[in-house]
């Protein structure tokens, strides 16, 4: 494997994440333009007419997306906070964890996050929160008990990097974009299913065209979402190596996590995506190939370990 320096890896992943994030609104506007263009009568279709209609439509589309964002942002934020099954870990209960977190925060100039514990014997961890008052690092009981101090410090540094990079915000934004297309696709499928053939030829064409474009938007936005998630995991791994100066400790921790990452309380896919290793992808990875890997929220853990070992 070709050597990639830590700083170069951080830079590459940031650039890729920005590009992928920009692609979300481009896909929305691009599909709106295609819908307008193909909706024109074949004998009257023209680029000028489509562009003119599109420019008049952009403010309405933008307003609708922003309204959706405002509603979905707060609902997803609350959902993530409620769906993780974690509870506060007191300093008296585990001074070891608090000392590790405090030392890392002091060394990197970060505010101290809340610390939660998930009562599960499996090995996993995640970061959550969208502002200073809600930033939280959650660790499973298994990862606390089964990792040594250096390994656990590396895992905590990985999660602190997610917090420092505001990755939870990025995750919510990507989920919302995918949700827009998922909602439209589902609504159109219901329209087709329950229309009973009572629609005219033109109405049927409009619904079918909208359904095809919405499904395409859902497919593309899902790929972008997963790609962003994978890039942020690479970023957090690199951040842990920079913060602890011990990439081999995280590599060792990931090897242990890969054996048993499944947290039973995690049912939602968008919450599972937040963990250091997605507990819902454990049984998928062995059969995954080049195509199916683009639908994974995390890079193959073997590749992450190999990258860490080359630093």
C-alpha positions in Angstrom: 0.0 0.0 0.0 1.3 3.4 -1.0 2.4 5.6 1.9 0.1 8.6 2.6 1.2 11.1 5.3 -1.2 12.0 8.0 -1.5 15.7 7.0 -2.0 14.7 3.4 -4.7 12.2 4.3 -6.5 14.8 6.4 -6.4 17.3 3.5 -7.6 14.7 0.9 -10.5 13.6 3.1 -11.6 17.2 3.8 -11.6 18.1 0.1 -13.5 14.9 -0.8 -16.1 15.6 1.9 -16.6 19.2 0.7 -17.0 18.0 -2.9 -19.6 15.4 -1.9 -21.5 17.9 0.2 -21.7 20.3 -2.7 -23.1 17.5 -4.9 -26.3 17.2 -2.8 -27.9 20.6 -3.9 -26.5 20.1 -7.5 -28.3 16.8 -7.7 -31.6 18.4 -6.5 -31.4 21.3 -8.9 -30.2 19.1 -11.8 -33.1 16.7 -11.4 -35.6 19.6 -11.2 -34.2 20.9 -14.5 -34.5 17.4 -16.1 -38.1 17.1 -14.9 -38.9 20.5 -16.4 -37.1 19.7 -19.7 -38.7 16.3 -20.3 -42.1 17.5 -19.3 -42.2 19.8 -22.3 -44.2 18.5 -25.3 -41.8 16.8 -27.7 -42.5 19.0 -30.6 -42.0 22.2 -28.5 -39.0 21.1 -26.3 -36.2 23.7 -26.1 -33.3 24.5 -23.8 -34.3 28.2 -23.6 -37.8 27.4 -22.5 -36.6 24.8 -19.9 -34.0 27.2 -18.6 -36.5 30.0 -18.2 -39.0 27.8 -16.3 -36.2 26.4 -14.2 -35.0 29.9 -13.1 -38.5 30.7 -12.0 -38.7 27.5 -10.1 -35.4 27.7 -8.2 -36.6 30.1 -5.5 -39.6 27.8 -4.7 -37.4 24.6 -4.7 -34.9 26.4 -2.5 -37.6 27.6 0.0 -39.0 24.1 0.2 -35.6 22.5 0.8 -34.8 25.0 3.5 -38.2 24.5 5.3 -37.6 20.7 5.2 -34.1 21.2 6.6 -35.4 23.4 9.5 -38.0 20.7 10.5 -35.8 17.7 9.9 -32.7 19.2 11.6 -34.3 19.4 15.1 -36.1 16.1 14.8 -32.9 14.2 13.8 -30.9 15.9 16.5 -33.4 14.8 19.2 -33.7 11.3 17.7 -29.9 10.7 17.9 -29.8 11.9 21.5 -32.7 9.5 22.4 -31.9 6.5 20.3 -28.4 5.6 21.5 -29.3 3.8 24.7 -26.5 5.4 26.7 -26.5 6.9 30.2 -24.1 9.3 32.0 -20.9 7.9 33.4 -20.0 9.6 36.7 -16.4 10.5 37.5 -16.6 8.5 40.7 -17.7 5.4 38.8 -14.7 5.4 36.4 -11.9 7.9 37.0 -9.8 6.1 34.5 -12.1 7.2 31.6 -12.3 10.8 32.9 -8.6 11.1 33.2 -8.0 9.8 29.6 -10.6 12.2 28.2 -9.4 15.2 30.2 -5.8 14.6 29.2 -6.7 14.5 25.5 -8.9 17.5 25.7 -6.2 19.6 27.5 -3.6 18.5 25.0 -5.7 19.4 22.0 -7.3 22.5 23.5 -10.9 21.1 23.4 -13.7 21.6 25.9 -14.5 18.5 27.9 -17.5 16.6 26.5 -20.0 14.6 28.4 -19.2 10.9 28.9 -21.8 8.2 28.6 -21.7 4.5 28.9 -23.7 1.9 27.0 -24.4 -1.2 29.1 -23.4 -3.8 26.5 -20.5 -6.2 26.6 -19.7 -5.7 22.9 -16.9 -3.2 21.9 -18.0 0.0 20.3 -18.1 3.8 20.8 -19.6 6.9 19.2 -19.6 10.7 19.4 -22.8 12.8 19.4 -23.9 16.4 19.8 -24.1 19.5 17.6 -22.9 22.1 20.0 -20.7 22.5 23.1 -23.5 21.8 25.5 -24.5 18.5 23.8 -21.1 17.1 22.8 -20.9 13.6 24.2 -18.5 10.6 23.9 -20.3 7.3 24.5 -18.4 4.1 25.3 -19.7 0.5 25.6 -19.0 -1.3 28.8 -17.2 -3.9 26.7 -14.8 -1.5 25.2 -14.0 0.1 28.6 -13.3 -3.3 30.2 -11.5 -5.0 27.3 -9.1 -2.4 26.0 -5.9 -1.3 27.7 -5.3 2.4 28.4 -3.4 3.1 25.2 -6.1 1.5 23.0 -8.9 3.1 24.9 -7.2 6.5 24.6 -6.9 6.1 20.9 -10.6 5.2 20.6 -11.5 8.3 22.6 -9.3 10.4 20.5 -11.1 9.1 17.4 -14.4 10.2 18.9 -13.0 13.6 20.0 -11.9 14.2 16.4 -15.5 13.6 15.2 -16.6 16.3 17.7 -13.8 18.7 16.7 -14.7 18.2 13.0 -18.5 18.7 13.7 -19.1 15.3 12.0 -22.5 14.8 13.6 -23.7 18.0 11.9 -22.4 16.7 8.6 -24.1 13.3 9.2 -27.5 15.0 9.9 -27.2 17.1 6.8 -26.5 14.1 4.6 -29.4 12.2 6.2 -31.8 15.1 5.5 -30.9 15.3 1.8 -31.4 11.5 1.4 -34.7 11.9 3.3 -36.0 14.5 0.8 -35.7 12.0 -2.1 -36.9 9.1 0.0 -40.1 11.0 1.0 -40.8 12.1 -2.6 -40.1 8.6 -4.0 -42.4 7.0 -1.4 -45.2 9.6 -2.0 -45.0 9.0 -5.8 -45.0 5.2 -5.3 -48.2 5.5 -3.2 -49.7 7.7 -5.9 -49.0 5.1 -8.6 -50.2 2.3 -6.4 -53.5 3.8 -5.4 -54.4 5.8 -8.6 -56.2 2.8 -10.0 -55.6 3.8 -13.6 -57.9 6.8 -13.3 -55.3 9.4 -14.4 -55.0 10.8 -17.9 -52.2 10.0 -20.2 -50.3 13.3 -19.4 -50.8 12.9 -15.6 -49.5 9.4 -15.7 -46.5 10.6 -17.7 -45.8 13.4 -15.1 -46.0 11.0 -12.2 -43.8 8.3 -13.9 -41.2 10.9 -14.8 -41.1 12.4 -11.3 -40.9 8.9 -9.8 -37.9 7.9 -12.0 -36.0 11.1 -11.3 -36.8 10.9 -7.5 -35.5 7.3 -7.4 -32.4 8.4 -9.2 -31.9 11.3 -6.7 -32.4 8.8 -3.8 -29.8 6.5 -5.3 -27.2 9.2 -5.9 -27.7 11.0 -2.6 -27.4 7.7 -0.7 -24.1 7.0 -2.4 -22.9 10.6 -1.5 -24.0 10.1 2.1 -22.1 6.8 2.5 -19.0 8.3 0.8 -19.0 11.3 3.2 -19.4 8.9 6.2 -16.4 6.8 5.0 -14.3 9.9 4.5 -15.0 11.2 8.0 -14.1 7.8 9.5 -10.7 8.0 7.8 -10.4 11.6 9.1 -11.2 10.5 12.7 -8.6 7.7 12.5 -6.0 10.2 11.3 -7.0 12.7 14.0 -6.6 10.0 16.6 -3.1 9.2 15.4 -2.2 12.9 15.5 -3.7 13.4 18.9 -2.1 10.4 20.6 1.0 10.1 18.5 0.3 6.4 18.6 -1.5 5.1 15.5 -0.7 1.5 16.4 -2.8 1.7 19.5 -5.9 2.6 17.4 -5.0 -0.2 15.0 -4.9 -2.7 17.9 -8.2 -1.3 19.3 -9.9 -1.7 15.9 -8.7 -5.3 15.6 -10.4 -6.0 18.9 -13.5 -4.0 18.0 -13.9 -5.9 14.7 -14.4 -9.2 16.6 -17.6 -8.0 18.4 -18.9 -4.5 17.5 -22.6 -5.3 17.7 -24.6 -3.2 20.2 -28.0 -4.8 20.7 -29.8 -1.5 21.6 -28.9 0.1 18.2 -31.8 -0.5 15.8 -31.7 2.6 13.5 -29.3 2.6 10.6 -28.6 6.3 10.9 -27.6 5.9 14.5 -25.5 2.8 13.8 -23.5 4.9 11.3 -22.2 7.1 14.1 -20.2 4.3 15.8 -16.5 3.7 15.4 -17.5 0.5 13.6 -21.0 0.1 12.2 -22.6 -2.6 14.3 -25.1 -3.4 11.5 -22.5 -4.0 8.8 -20.6 -6.8 10.6 -22.3 -9.6 8.7 -22.2 -7.8 5.4 -18.5 -7.1 5.0 -17.2 -10.6 4.3 -19.4 -10.8 1.2 -19.0 -7.2 0.1 -17.3 -6.4 -3.2 -16.3 -3.3 -5.1 -20.0 -2.4 -5.9 -21.6 -3.2 -2.5 -18.8 -1.4 -0.7 -20.2 2.0 -2.0 -23.3 1.4 0.2 -21.2 0.9 3.4 -21.1 3.7 5.9 -17.6 2.7 7.1 -14.5 1.7 5.2 -13.4 -1.9 5.6 -11.8 -2.1 9.0 -8.9 -4.1 7.6 -8.1 -1.1 5.3 -8.3 1.3 8.2 -5.9 -0.9 10.2 -3.5 -1.1 7.3 -3.4 2.6 6.9 -2.7 3.2 10.6 0.1 0.6 10.6 1.9 2.5 7.8 2.2 5.8 9.7 
